[in-house]
Structures are given as structure tokens and as C-alpha cells.
Amino acid sequence: MTSVDATQDCIFCKIVAGQLPADVVATSERSLAFRDIDPQAPVHVLVVPREHHGDVSVLAAADPALLADMVALADQVAGELADGQYRLIFNSGPRAGQSVFHVHGHVISGAQLGWSPA
């Protein structure tokens, strides 16, 4: 986990702490799921750990059980908000599209999803 000083400006840390509003759709003891403010599909939910980790590989190395908790929460969200079929996307690094450097998975569903490598 990163120090508090490094996370004080993290938007997802502020959402987890209740300092910023979010449309929360599900929670677990260790993770939080909320609607994306710029949805790319009918169901577009972000799943974040309550602890700050920079990206999915950092989290996997530091706490695989927390990553498993995030995936379980993503599956729960897809089951509740869609038909259980979904895409779970982790962007890792700015060239891959990561703009908030607090690991988060995008649960995308609710439409026929095509494949378009960027």
C-alpha cells in the first residue's frame, strides 16, 4: 500500500473515503463498485480496492486475495446489472489508457461487445 501522502490527491481514494460522491452499486469488505461518469456501454462500472495500489500488476504482486475480491465483486455487479456476461478490463499505464493511477477494473456489459484493438 502506498503512503497516505502519495494518495491524498487520488480521486478513487477520495471516493472510497466518502469525500467525493459516486453512484455506488456494490461493495465488499475490501472493494467498491461504482458507475463510470463517462460510460462506454449500457453497463460501465468501475471496481476499485479500498487500498491504494497503482495498477493491476502491482496489486497482484502485493495482495492477490484483494485482486480476487475485486474480480468477485465485478462478477456480482455483472450478475445484478446485466446478464452475467461481461468484459473486465484493467488498463495498466498511460499508453494503455490508464488515467487514474489507483488500480480499477472496468466492468463493461449490456450490449453486444465487439473487439477493436487500439
C-alpha positions as CSV (number, residue, x, y, z in Angstrom):
1,M,0.0,0.0,0.0
2,T,1.2,3.5,-0.9
3,S,1.7,6.1,1.9
4,V,-1.2,8.4,2.7
5,D,0.9,11.4,1.3
6,A,1.1,9.7,-2.2
7,T,-2.7,9.1,-2.3
8,Q,-4.1,12.4,-0.9
9,D,-4.9,13.6,-4.4
10,C,-6.2,10.3,-5.7
11,I,-9.8,10.6,-6.9
12,F,-10.6,7.0,-6.2
13,C,-9.1,7.2,-2.7
14,K,-11.4,10.2,-2.1
15,I,-14.4,8.2,-3.4
16,V,-13.5,5.3,-1.1
17,A,-13.2,7.7,1.8
18,G,-16.6,9.3,1.1
19,Q,-15.0,12.6,0.3
20,L,-16.3,12.6,-3.3
21,P,-19.7,11.4,-4.4
22,A,-20.2,8.3,-6.6
23,D,-23.1,6.2,-7.7
24,V,-22.1,3.1,-5.7
25,V,-23.7,-0.1,-7.0
26,A,-22.0,-2.8,-4.8
27,T,-19.4,-3.1,-2.1
28,S,-17.4,-5.8,-0.3
29,E,-15.3,-5.5,2.8
30,R,-12.2,-4.7,0.6
31,S,-13.6,-3.3,-2.7
32,L,-16.1,-0.8,-4.0
33,A,-18.0,-0.7,-7.3
34,F,-19.5,2.5,-8.8
35,R,-20.8,3.7,-12.1
36,D,-18.3,5.3,-14.5
37,I,-19.0,9.0,-15.1
38,D,-18.3,8.6,-18.8
39,P,-19.9,5.2,-19.6
40,Q,-18.8,3.4,-22.8
41,A,-21.6,0.8,-22.7
42,P,-25.0,0.4,-21.0
43,V,-23.3,-1.1,-18.0
44,H,-20.0,0.5,-17.2
45,V,-18.9,0.1,-13.6
46,L,-15.5,0.7,-12.0
47,V,-14.4,-1.7,-9.3
48,V,-11.6,-0.4,-7.1
49,P,-9.9,-1.7,-4.0
50,R,-10.3,0.3,-0.8
51,E,-6.5,0.3,-0.5
52,H,-4.4,2.3,-3.0
53,H,-2.3,0.3,-5.5
54,G,-1.1,1.8,-8.7
55,D,-2.1,-0.8,-11.2
56,V,-3.2,-4.4,-11.5
57,S,0.3,-5.9,-11.6
58,V,1.3,-4.1,-8.5
59,L,-1.8,-5.3,-6.8
60,A,-1.4,-8.9,-7.9
61,A,2.1,-8.9,-6.5
62,A,1.2,-7.2,-3.3
63,D,-2.1,-8.8,-2.4
64,P,-3.6,-11.5,-4.7
65,A,-6.5,-12.0,-2.4
66,L,-7.6,-8.4,-2.9
67,L,-7.4,-8.8,-6.6
68,A,-9.6,-11.9,-6.3
69,D,-12.0,-9.8,-4.2
70,M,-12.2,-7.2,-6.9
71,V,-12.9,-9.9,-9.6
72,A,-15.6,-11.5,-7.4
73,L,-17.3,-8.1,-6.9
74,A,-17.1,-7.4,-10.7
75,D,-18.9,-10.7,-11.3
76,Q,-21.5,-9.9,-8.7
77,V,-22.1,-6.5,-10.4
78,A,-22.4,-8.1,-13.8
79,G,-24.9,-10.6,-12.5
80,E,-27.0,-7.9,-10.9
81,L,-26.9,-5.2,-13.6
82,A,-26.6,-7.3,-16.8
83,D,-27.0,-10.9,-17.8
84,G,-23.8,-12.1,-16.2
85,Q,-21.8,-11.8,-19.4
86,Y,-19.2,-9.0,-19.2
87,R,-15.8,-7.8,-20.1
88,L,-13.5,-6.9,-17.2
89,I,-10.7,-4.5,-18.4
90,F,-7.7,-3.3,-16.4
91,N,-5.7,-0.6,-18.2
92,S,-2.1,-0.6,-17.0
93,G,-0.1,2.6,-17.7
94,P,-0.9,5.8,-19.6
95,R,-0.2,4.4,-23.1
96,A,-2.8,1.7,-22.3
97,G,-5.4,4.2,-21.3
98,Q,-4.9,4.4,-17.6
99,S,-5.7,7.9,-16.4
100,V,-6.2,7.3,-12.7
101,F,-3.3,5.5,-11.1
102,H,-5.3,3.6,-8.5
103,V,-6.0,0.2,-9.9
104,H,-9.5,-0.2,-11.2
105,G,-11.3,-2.7,-13.3
106,H,-13.9,-1.7,-15.8
107,V,-17.0,-3.9,-15.9
108,I,-18.5,-3.5,-19.4
109,S,-21.7,-5.2,-20.4
110,G,-25.3,-4.7,-21.5
111,A,-24.5,-4.6,-25.3
112,Q,-23.0,-6.8,-27.9
113,L,-19.3,-6.1,-27.4
114,G,-17.0,-6.2,-30.4
115,W,-13.2,-6.4,-30.4
116,S,-11.3,-3.3,-31.5
117,P,-7.6,-3.3,-30.6
118,A,-6.4,0.2,-30.2
